[in-house]
Structures are given as C-alpha cells and as structure tokens.
Amino acid sequence: MKIALVSCTKLKANYPCSTREMYQESTLFNKAVKFIEQKNYDEWYVLSAKYGL
C-alpha cells in the first residue's frame, strides 16, 4: 500500500469543502496531487499545522 503526505498551504478556502477544493489556489499543492495521482498512490493525506493529519 502506497500512502502520500502533502503539506498544507497558507491559503485555504473559508467554507466547508473537499480537501482538493480547499487548497486549490496553491500551485505546489496541485502539482503534488497530480504527482500522487500519476503514481497511483492508494491514499493521500494533508499534513496541517493547524488541523493535524
């Protein structure tokens, strides 16, 4: 099983939404998710200083 961790970003959506939508303004986050999808990871999580894993 392959699991990926992605760091959070400073800019976040200020309304309830999916993880992918919450960090959509970040180029680095988008590139990380694209890489994870290309490499067929089984699961991925965001590591956030504010919210934890």
C-alpha positions as a printed Julia matrix, in Angstrom:
53×3 Matrix{Float64}:
   0.0    0.0     0.0
   1.4    3.4    -1.02
   0.43   6.39    1.12
   1.41  10.0     0.41
   1.59  13.02    2.7
   1.08  16.5     1.28
   1.83  19.65    3.23
  -0.9   22.19    3.74
  -0.71  25.73    2.41
  -1.32  29.12    3.92
  -4.27  29.91    1.65
  -7.37  27.88    2.35
 -11.0   28.15    1.32
 -13.11  29.64    4.13
 -16.15  27.41    3.62
 -16.81  23.68    4.06
 -15.44  21.79    1.04
 -13.35  18.84   -0.08
  -9.62  18.77    0.58
  -8.82  19.16   -3.09
 -11.01  22.27   -3.31
  -9.76  23.77   -0.04
  -6.18  24.15   -1.28
  -6.89  24.74   -4.99
  -5.15  28.14   -5.05
  -1.77  26.54   -4.33
   0.35  25.61   -7.34
   2.56  23.36   -5.2
  -0.45  21.52   -3.75
  -1.92  20.99   -7.22
   1.4   19.63   -8.51
   1.7   17.29   -5.54
  -1.82  15.9    -6.07
  -1.14  15.45   -9.79
   2.06  13.53   -8.99
   0.24  11.34   -6.45
  -2.46  10.52   -9.0
   0.1    9.72  -11.72
   1.99   7.35   -9.4
  -1.22   5.57   -8.35
  -0.95   6.04   -4.6
  -3.64   4.2    -2.66
  -4.33   7.05   -0.25
  -3.09  10.56    0.46
  -3.39  12.88    3.42
  -2.73  16.54    4.12
  -0.38  17.29    6.99
  -1.58  20.57    8.51
  -0.02  22.55   11.35
  -3.49  23.73   12.37
  -5.57  20.56   11.87
  -3.01  17.77   12.1
  -3.22  14.82    9.72
